[in-house]
């Protein structure tokens, strides 16, 4: 089995530039493949911290008495309009032929 490097860019245009520089040309649904690379992208922030209400009914309405909110395990949400790309990235990361993941996103 050929191994692939998964490169994740901040947005589709950056992924296209990286693909062009590496000579990767085979466009798929949500990524570009070729030459041992899978190049995909985020669309802004794919995952965000869950709202405070996700940690308990008492946090639905903010009050100083309930602060700070320090959960033992943080919860996250995926915006509905970004779910498809999140699913694509998750599937790519779990492919048996992916040997490494390269974060090519900006520092933010």
N, CA, C and O atoms as a GROMACS GRO file, in nm:
protein
  432
    1UNK      N    1   0.085  -0.118   0.000
    1UNK     CA    2   0.000   0.000   0.000
    1UNK      C    3   0.090   0.124   0.000
    1UNK      O    4   0.184   0.133   0.078
    2UNK      N    5   0.059   0.218  -0.087
    2UNK     CA    6   0.132   0.344  -0.094
    2UNK      C    7   0.090   0.433   0.021
    2UNK      O    8  -0.030   0.446   0.049
    3UNK      N    9   0.186   0.494   0.089
    3UNK     CA   10   0.149   0.586   0.197
    3UNK      C   11   0.136   0.727   0.142
    3UNK      O   12   0.199   0.763   0.043
    4UNK      N   13   0.052   0.805   0.208
    4UNK     CA   14   0.026   0.942   0.167
    4UNK      C   15   0.052   1.037   0.282
    4UNK      O   16   0.034   1.004   0.399
    5UNK      N   17   0.096   1.157   0.246
    5UNK     CA   18   0.101   1.269   0.341
    5UNK      C   19  -0.027   1.348   0.321
    5UNK      O   20  -0.062   1.386   0.209
    6UNK      N   21  -0.096   1.372   0.429
    6UNK     CA   22  -0.216   1.455   0.425
    6UNK      C   23  -0.175   1.597   0.464
    6UNK      O   24  -0.128   1.620   0.575
    7UNK      N   25  -0.193   1.690   0.373
    7UNK     CA   26  -0.161   1.830   0.397
    7UNK      C   27  -0.294   1.905   0.412
    7UNK      O   28  -0.380   1.898   0.324
    8UNK      N   29  -0.311   1.975   0.525
    8UNK     CA   30  -0.435   2.048   0.551
    8UNK      C   31  -0.405   2.197   0.548
    8UNK      O   32  -0.326   2.248   0.628
    9UNK      N   33  -0.470   2.267   0.455
    9UNK     CA   34  -0.454   2.411   0.439
    9UNK      C   35  -0.570   2.485   0.504
    9UNK      O   36  -0.673   2.425   0.537
   10UNK      N   37  -0.553   2.615   0.521
   10UNK     CA   38  -0.655   2.700   0.584
   10UNK      C   39  -0.781   2.712   0.499
   10UNK      O   40  -0.893   2.713   0.552
   11UNK      N   41  -0.762   2.720   0.367
   11UNK     CA   42  -0.878   2.740   0.278
   11UNK      C   43  -0.848   2.679   0.143
   11UNK      O   44  -0.732   2.650   0.112
   12UNK      N   45  -0.951   2.660   0.061
   12UNK     CA   46  -0.933   2.594  -0.069
   12UNK      C   47  -0.830   2.660  -0.160
   12UNK      O   48  -0.756   2.590  -0.228
   13UNK      N   49  -0.824   2.792  -0.163
   13UNK     CA   50  -0.729   2.858  -0.252
   13UNK      C   51  -0.584   2.829  -0.213
   13UNK      O   52  -0.498   2.814  -0.300
   14UNK      N   53  -0.558   2.820  -0.084
   14UNK     CA   54  -0.423   2.787  -0.038
   14UNK      C   55  -0.391   2.642  -0.071
   14UNK      O   56  -0.279   2.610  -0.112
   15UNK      N   57  -0.489   2.554  -0.054
   15UNK     CA   58  -0.469   2.413  -0.089
   15UNK      C   59  -0.438   2.400  -0.238
   15UNK      O   60  -0.352   2.321  -0.276
   16UNK      N   61  -0.506   2.478  -0.322
   16UNK     CA   62  -0.481   2.474  -0.466
   16UNK      C   63  -0.340   2.522  -0.498
   16UNK      O   64  -0.274   2.466  -0.585
   17UNK      N   65  -0.292   2.623  -0.429
   17UNK     CA   66  -0.156   2.673  -0.450
   17UNK      C   67  -0.052   2.570  -0.408
   17UNK      O   68   0.047   2.549  -0.478
   18UNK      N   69  -0.076   2.504  -0.294
   18UNK     CA   70   0.016   2.399  -0.247
   18UNK      C   71   0.017   2.283  -0.347
   18UNK      O   72   0.122   2.230  -0.382
   19UNK      N   73  -0.103   2.244  -0.393
   19UNK     CA   74  -0.113   2.135  -0.490
   19UNK      C   75  -0.038   2.169  -0.618
   19UNK      O   76   0.032   2.084  -0.673
   20UNK      N   77  -0.053   2.292  -0.666
   20UNK     CA   78   0.016   2.333  -0.788
   20UNK      C   79   0.168   2.327  -0.769
   20UNK      O   80   0.240   2.282  -0.857
   21UNK      N   81   0.215   2.372  -0.653
   21UNK     CA   82   0.360   2.371  -0.626
   21UNK      C   83   0.414   2.229  -0.620
   21UNK      O   84   0.529   2.205  -0.657
   22UNK      N   85   0.332   2.134  -0.572
   22UNK     CA   86   0.376   1.994  -0.560
   22UNK      C   87   0.341   1.910  -0.683
   22UNK      O   88   0.377   1.793  -0.690
   23UNK      N   89   0.271   1.970  -0.779
   23UNK     CA   90   0.232   1.896  -0.899
   23UNK      C   91   0.119   1.798  -0.876
   23UNK      O   92   0.106   1.700  -0.949
   24UNK      N   93   0.037   1.824  -0.775
   24UNK     CA   94  -0.076   1.738  -0.742
   24UNK      C   95  -0.198   1.790  -0.818
   24UNK      O   96  -0.235   1.907  -0.803
   25UNK      N   97  -0.262   1.703  -0.899
   25UNK     CA   98  -0.365   1.753  -0.991
   25UNK      C   99  -0.500   1.682  -0.986
   25UNK      O  100  -0.596   1.734  -1.042
   26UNK      N  101  -0.510   1.568  -0.922
   26UNK     CA  102  -0.634   1.490  -0.928
   26UNK      C  103  -0.736   1.541  -0.825
   26UNK      O  104  -0.728   1.510  -0.707
   27UNK      N  105  -0.833   1.619  -0.873
   27UNK     CA  106  -0.933   1.679  -0.785
   27UNK      C  107  -1.039   1.576  -0.746
   27UNK      O  108  -1.095   1.506  -0.830
   28UNK      N  109  -1.064   1.571  -0.616
   28UNK     CA  110  -1.166   1.483  -0.560
   28UNK      C  111  -1.268   1.572  -0.489
   28UNK      O  112  -1.261   1.694  -0.496
   29UNK      N  113  -1.363   1.509  -0.422
   29UNK     CA  114  -1.465   1.584  -0.348
   29UNK      C  115  -1.408   1.626  -0.212
   29UNK      O  116  -1.411   1.546  -0.117
   30UNK      N  117  -1.358   1.749  -0.201
   30UNK     CA  118  -1.306   1.799  -0.074
   30UNK      C  119  -1.155   1.786  -0.058
   30UNK      O  120  -1.102   1.822   0.048
   31UNK      N  121  -1.085   1.737  -0.159
   31UNK     CA  122  -0.940   1.726  -0.151
   31UNK      C  123  -0.881   1.706  -0.290
   31UNK      O  124  -0.953   1.682  -0.387
   32UNK      N  125  -0.750   1.715  -0.297
   32UNK     CA  126  -0.675   1.694  -0.421
   32UNK      C  127  -0.573   1.586  -0.393
   32UNK      O  128  -0.510   1.586  -0.287
   33UNK      N  129  -0.555   1.493  -0.486
   33UNK     CA  130  -0.468   1.377  -0.461
   33UNK      C  131  -0.367   1.359  -0.573
   33UNK      O  132  -0.394   1.390  -0.689
   34UNK      N  133  -0.249   1.309  -0.537
   34UNK     CA  134  -0.150   1.273  -0.636
   34UNK      C  135  -0.009   1.277  -0.580
   34UNK      O  136   0.019   1.350  -0.486
   35UNK      N  137   0.078   1.198  -0.639
   35UNK     CA  138   0.219   1.200  -0.602
   35UNK      C  139   0.246   1.172  -0.455
   35UNK      O  140   0.343   1.223  -0.399
   36UNK      N  141   0.163   1.090  -0.393
   36UNK     CA  142   0.183   1.058  -0.251
   36UNK      C  143   0.126   1.162  -0.156
   36UNK      O  144   0.151   1.157  -0.036
   37UNK      N  145   0.048   1.257  -0.210
   37UNK     CA  146  -0.013   1.361  -0.126
   37UNK      C  147  -0.164   1.358  -0.134
   37UNK      O  148  -0.222   1.328  -0.239
   38UNK      N  149  -0.227   1.390  -0.024
   38UNK     CA  150  -0.369   1.424  -0.016
   38UNK      C  151  -0.369   1.567   0.038
   38UNK      O  152  -0.319   1.591   0.148
   39UNK      N  153  -0.424   1.659  -0.037
   39UNK     CA  154  -0.424   1.798   0.006
   39UNK      C  155  -0.568   1.842   0.025
   39UNK      O  156  -0.648   1.838  -0.069
   40UNK      N  157  -0.601   1.882   0.145
   40UNK     CA  158  -0.738   1.924   0.177
   40UNK      C  159  -0.733   2.058   0.249
   40UNK      O  160  -0.627   2.119   0.261
   41UNK      N  161  -0.847   2.101   0.297
   41UNK     CA  162  -0.856   2.235   0.353
   41UNK      C  163  -0.966   2.246   0.457
   41UNK      O  164  -1.060   2.166   0.462
   42UNK      N  165  -0.950   2.346   0.538
   42UNK     CA  166  -1.056   2.387   0.628
   42UNK      C  167  -1.133   2.497   0.554
   42UNK      O  168  -1.094   2.537   0.445
   43UNK      N  169  -1.238   2.542   0.611
   43UNK     CA  170  -1.312   2.657   0.558
   43UNK      C  171  -1.334   2.749   0.678
   43UNK      O  172  -1.444   2.759   0.732
   44UNK      N  173  -1.226   2.816   0.717
   44UNK     CA  174  -1.231   2.891   0.841
   44UNK      C  175  -1.216   2.794   0.957
   44UNK      O  176  -1.150   2.691   0.944
   45UNK      N  177  -1.276   2.827   1.067
   45UNK     CA  178  -1.270   2.738   1.184
   45UNK      C  179  -1.377   2.632   1.170
   45UNK      O  180  -1.496   2.663   1.177
   46UNK      N  181  -1.336   2.508   1.152
   46UNK     CA  182  -1.431   2.398   1.137
   46UNK      C  183  -1.494   2.360   1.270
   46UNK      O  184  -1.611   2.322   1.275
   47UNK      N  185  -1.418   2.370   1.378
   47UNK     CA  186  -1.463   2.327   1.510
   47UNK      C  187  -1.451   2.444   1.606
   47UNK      O  188  -1.352   2.518   1.605
   48UNK      N  189  -1.553   2.461   1.688
   48UNK     CA  190  -1.553   2.568   1.788
   48UNK      C  191  -1.588   2.511   1.924
   48UNK      O  192  -1.645   2.402   1.935
   49UNK      N  193  -1.554   2.584   2.027
   49UNK     CA  194  -1.596   2.543   2.161
   49UNK      C  195  -1.747   2.551   2.171
   49UNK      O  196  -1.809   2.642   2.117
   50UNK      N  197  -1.807   2.455   2.239
   50UNK     CA  198  -1.951   2.454   2.259
   50UNK      C  199  -1.992   2.571   2.348
   50UNK      O  200  -1.914   2.619   2.430
   51UNK      N  201  -2.116   2.615   2.332
   51UNK     CA  202  -2.170   2.720   2.418
   51UNK      C  203  -2.173   2.671   2.563
   51UNK      O  204  -2.177   2.551   2.589
   52UNK      N  205  -2.172   2.764   2.654
   52UNK     CA  206  -2.173   2.731   2.796
   52UNK      C  207  -2.291   2.642   2.834
   52UNK      O  208  -2.278   2.556   2.922
   53UNK      N  209  -2.406   2.660   2.769
   53UNK     CA  210  -2.525   2.581   2.801
   53UNK      C  211  -2.504   2.432   2.778
   53UNK      O  212  -2.576   2.350   2.835
   54UNK      N  213  -2.408   2.395   2.696
   54UNK     CA  214  -2.379   2.254   2.672
   54UNK      C  215  -2.328   2.184   2.797
   54UNK      O  216  -2.332   2.061   2.806
   55UNK      N  217  -2.280   2.261   2.895
   55UNK     CA  218  -2.225   2.204   3.018
   55UNK      C  219  -2.326   2.196   3.131
   55UNK      O  220  -2.295   2.143   3.238
   56UNK      N  221  -2.444   2.247   3.109
   56UNK     CA  222  -2.545   2.237   3.213
   56UNK      C  223  -2.651   2.345   3.199
   56UNK      O  224  -2.625   2.456   3.152
   57UNK      N  225  -2.769   2.310   3.242
   57UNK     CA  226  -2.884   2.400   3.236
   57UNK      C  227  -2.855   2.532   3.310
   57UNK      O  228  -2.904   2.637   3.270
   58UNK      N  229  -2.777   2.524   3.417
   58UNK     CA  230  -2.747   2.642   3.498
   58UNK      C  231  -2.665   2.746   3.422
   58UNK      O  232  -2.654   2.860   3.466
   59UNK      N  233  -2.607   2.708   3.308
   59UNK     CA  234  -2.524   2.801   3.232
   59UNK      C  235  -2.596   2.862   3.112
   59UNK      O  236  -2.537   2.939   3.036
   60UNK      N  237  -2.726   2.829   3.096
   60UNK     CA  238  -2.799   2.886   2.982
   60UNK      C  239  -2.806   3.038   2.992
   60UNK      O  240  -2.797   3.107   2.891
   61UNK      N  241  -2.823   3.088   3.111
   61UNK     CA  242  -2.824   3.232   3.132
   61UNK      C  243  -2.700   3.266   3.214
   61UNK      O  244  -2.679   3.211   3.322
   62UNK      N  245  -2.619   3.356   3.161
   62UNK     CA  246  -2.494   3.390   3.227
   62UNK      C  247  -2.517   3.468   3.355
   62UNK      O  248  -2.606   3.553   3.364
   63UNK      N  249  -2.434   3.436   3.455
   63UNK     CA  250  -2.434   3.514   3.579
   63UNK      C  251  -2.292   3.508   3.636
   63UNK      O  252  -2.219   3.412   3.614
   64UNK      N  253  -2.256   3.611   3.709
   64UNK     CA  254  -2.123   3.615   3.769
   64UNK      C  255  -2.102   3.501   3.868
   64UNK      O  256  -1.990   3.455   3.887
   65UNK      N  257  -2.210   3.456   3.930
   65UNK     CA  258  -2.200   3.349   4.029
   65UNK      C  259  -2.154   3.217   3.968
   65UNK      O  260  -2.093   3.134   4.037
   66UNK      N  261  -2.182   3.197   3.841
   66UNK     CA  262  -2.146   3.069   3.778
   66UNK      C  263  -2.006   3.071   3.715
   66UNK      O  264  -1.961   2.971   3.660
   67UNK      N  265  -1.938   3.184   3.723
   67UNK     CA  266  -1.805   3.195   3.663
   67UNK      C  267  -1.695   3.163   3.765
   67UNK      O  268  -1.716   3.192   3.883
   68UNK      N  269  -1.585   3.108   3.731
   68UNK     CA  270  -1.551   3.064   3.597
   68UNK      C  271  -1.613   2.927   3.566
   68UNK      O  272  -1.638   2.849   3.657
   69UNK      N  273  -1.636   2.900   3.441
   69UNK     CA  274  -1.686   2.770   3.396
   69UNK      C  275  -1.563   2.692   3.349
   69UNK      O  276  -1.503   2.722   3.246
   70UNK      N  277  -1.528   2.593   3.427
   70UNK     CA  278  -1.408   2.513   3.397
   70UNK      C  279  -1.445   2.365   3.389
   70UNK      O  280  -1.430   2.291   3.486
   71UNK      N  281  -1.493   2.321   3.274
   71UNK     CA  282  -1.535   2.181   3.260
   71UNK      C  283  -1.416   2.086   3.268
   71UNK      O  284  -1.304   2.122   3.233
   72UNK      N  285  -1.442   1.965   3.313
   72UNK     CA  286  -1.336   1.864   3.316
   72UNK      C  287  -1.299   1.821   3.176
   72UNK      O  288  -1.183   1.791   3.148
   73UNK      N  289  -1.398   1.818   3.087
   73UNK     CA  290  -1.372   1.782   2.947
   73UNK      C  291  -1.443   1.884   2.858
   73UNK      O  292  -1.564   1.902   2.868
   74UNK      N  293  -1.367   1.951   2.772
   74UNK     CA  294  -1.423   2.052   2.684
   74UNK      C  295  -1.506   1.987   2.573
   74UNK      O  296  -1.470   1.880   2.523
   75UNK      N  297  -1.616   2.052   2.537
   75UNK     CA  298  -1.702   2.004   2.429
   75UNK      C  299  -1.686   2.097   2.309
   75UNK      O  300  -1.660   2.216   2.324
   76UNK      N  301  -1.704   2.040   2.191
   76UNK     CA  302  -1.686   2.115   2.067
   76UNK      C  303  -1.807   2.097   1.978
   76UNK      O  304  -1.881   2.000   1.991
   77UNK      N  305  -1.827   2.191   1.886
   77UNK     CA  306  -1.934   2.180   1.788
   77UNK      C  307  -1.876   2.209   1.649
   77UNK      O  308  -1.776   2.279   1.634
   78UNK      N  309  -1.941   2.154   1.550
   78UNK     CA  310  -1.907   2.180   1.410
   78UNK      C  311  -2.024   2.256   1.350
   78UNK      O  312  -2.138   2.212   1.358
   79UNK      N  313  -1.994   2.371   1.290
   79UNK     CA  314  -2.100   2.451   1.228
   79UNK      C  315  -2.167   2.368   1.118
   79UNK      O  316  -2.100   2.295   1.045
   80UNK      N  317  -2.299   2.381   1.106
   80UNK     CA  318  -2.376   2.300   1.011
   80UNK      C  319  -2.325   2.316   0.868
   80UNK      O  320  -2.322   2.219   0.792
   81UNK      N  321  -2.286   2.436   0.830
   81UNK     CA  322  -2.241   2.459   0.693
   81UNK      C  323  -2.099   2.409   0.668
   81UNK      O  324  -2.051   2.415   0.555
   82UNK      N  325  -2.032   2.359   0.772
   82UNK     CA  326  -1.895   2.309   0.758
   82UNK      C  327  -1.885   2.160   0.785
   82UNK      O  328  -1.776   2.102   0.784
   83UNK      N  329  -1.999   2.098   0.809
   83UNK     CA  330  -2.002   1.956   0.844
   83UNK      C  331  -1.945   1.865   0.737
   83UNK      O  332  -1.876   1.768   0.769
   84UNK      N  333  -1.975   1.894   0.610
   84UNK     CA  334  -1.928   1.808   0.502
   84UNK      C  335  -1.775   1.808   0.495
   84UNK      O  336  -1.714   1.702   0.482
   85UNK      N  337  -1.713   1.926   0.503
   85UNK     CA  338  -1.567   1.932   0.495
   85UNK      C  339  -1.502   1.871   0.619
   85UNK      O  340  -1.397   1.808   0.610
   86UNK      N  341  -1.565   1.890   0.736
   86UNK     CA  342  -1.515   1.827   0.858
   86UNK      C  343  -1.514   1.675   0.842
   86UNK      O  344  -1.417   1.608   0.878
   87UNK      N  345  -1.623   1.621   0.787
   87UNK     CA  346  -1.634   1.476   0.765
   87UNK      C  347  -1.526   1.429   0.668
   87UNK      O  348  -1.464   1.325   0.690
   88UNK      N  349  -1.503   1.505   0.561
   88UNK     CA  350  -1.399   1.470   0.464
   88UNK      C  351  -1.262   1.464   0.532
   88UNK      O  352  -1.188   1.367   0.514
   89UNK      N  353  -1.229   1.567   0.609
   89UNK     CA  354  -1.099   1.568   0.678
   89UNK      C  355  -1.086   1.453   0.776
   89UNK      O  356  -0.981   1.390   0.784
   90UNK      N  357  -1.192   1.426   0.850
   90UNK     CA  358  -1.189   1.317   0.947
   90UNK      C  359  -1.164   1.183   0.876
   90UNK      O  360  -1.084   1.101   0.922
   91UNK      N  361  -1.234   1.162   0.764
   91UNK     CA  362  -1.215   1.038   0.688
   91UNK      C  363  -1.073   1.028   0.633
   91UNK      O  364  -1.012   0.921   0.638
   92UNK      N  365  -1.020   1.139   0.581
   92UNK     CA  366  -0.883   1.138   0.529
   92UNK      C  367  -0.782   1.107   0.640
   92UNK      O  368  -0.688   1.030   0.618
   93UNK      N  369  -0.801   1.166   0.757
   93UNK     CA  370  -0.707   1.142   0.868
   93UNK      C  371  -0.708   0.997   0.916
   93UNK      O  372  -0.608   0.948   0.969
   94UNK      N  373  -0.821   0.930   0.896
   94UNK     CA  374  -0.832   0.792   0.943
   94UNK      C  375  -0.802   0.689   0.834
   94UNK      O  376  -0.812   0.568   0.859
   95UNK      N  377  -0.767   0.734   0.715
   95UNK     CA  378  -0.732   0.638   0.610
   95UNK      C  379  -0.607   0.561   0.650
   95UNK      O  380  -0.512   0.617   0.704
   96UNK      N  381  -0.608   0.431   0.622
   96UNK     CA  382  -0.495   0.345   0.660
   96UNK      C  383  -0.367   0.383   0.586
   96UNK      O  384  -0.258   0.355   0.634
   97UNK      N  385  -0.380   0.448   0.470
   97UNK     CA  386  -0.261   0.481   0.392
   97UNK      C  387  -0.203   0.619   0.424
   97UNK      O  388  -0.107   0.662   0.359
   98UNK      N  389  -0.259   0.690   0.521
   98UNK     CA  390  -0.205   0.821   0.560
   98UNK      C  391  -0.098   0.799   0.666
   98UNK      O  392  -0.124   0.750   0.776
   99UNK      N  393   0.025   0.836   0.630
   99UNK     CA  394   0.138   0.814   0.720
   99UNK      C  395   0.168   0.934   0.808
   99UNK      O  396   0.226   0.920   0.916
  100UNK      N  397   0.128   1.055   0.762
  100UNK     CA  398   0.151   1.174   0.843
  100UNK      C  399   0.054   1.283   0.801
  100UNK      O  400   0.002   1.283   0.690
  101UNK      N  401   0.033   1.376   0.893
  101UNK     CA  402  -0.054   1.491   0.868
  101UNK      C  403   0.032   1.616   0.881
  101UNK      O  404   0.103   1.635   0.979
  102UNK      N  405   0.023   1.702   0.780
  102UNK     CA  406   0.098   1.827   0.779
  102UNK      C  407   0.000   1.942   0.795
  102UNK      O  408  -0.090   1.959   0.713
  103UNK      N  409   0.017   2.021   0.901
  103UNK     CA  410  -0.068   2.138   0.924
  103UNK      C  411  -0.010   2.255   0.845
  103UNK      O  412   0.094   2.310   0.880
  104UNK      N  413  -0.080   2.293   0.737
  104UNK     CA  414  -0.036   2.406   0.656
  104UNK      C  415  -0.131   2.524   0.673
  104UNK      O  416  -0.146   2.607   0.584
  105UNK      N  417  -0.195   2.530   0.790
  105UNK     CA  418  -0.288   2.639   0.822
  105UNK      C  419  -0.209   2.757   0.879
  105UNK      O  420  -0.092   2.744   0.913
  106UNK      N  421  -0.275   2.871   0.890
  106UNK     CA  422  -0.209   2.985   0.951
  106UNK      C  423  -0.201   2.965   1.103
  106UNK      O  424  -0.262   2.872   1.157
  107UNK      N  425  -0.129   3.051   1.170
  107UNK     CA  426  -0.104   3.032   1.313
  107UNK      C  427  -0.229   3.052   1.398
  107UNK      O  428  -0.231   3.009   1.513
  108UNK      N  429  -0.330   3.115   1.346
  108UNK     CA  430  -0.455   3.140   1.421
  108UNK      C  431  -0.531   3.014   1.440
  108UNK      O  432  -0.638   3.015   1.500
   0.00000   0.00000   0.00000
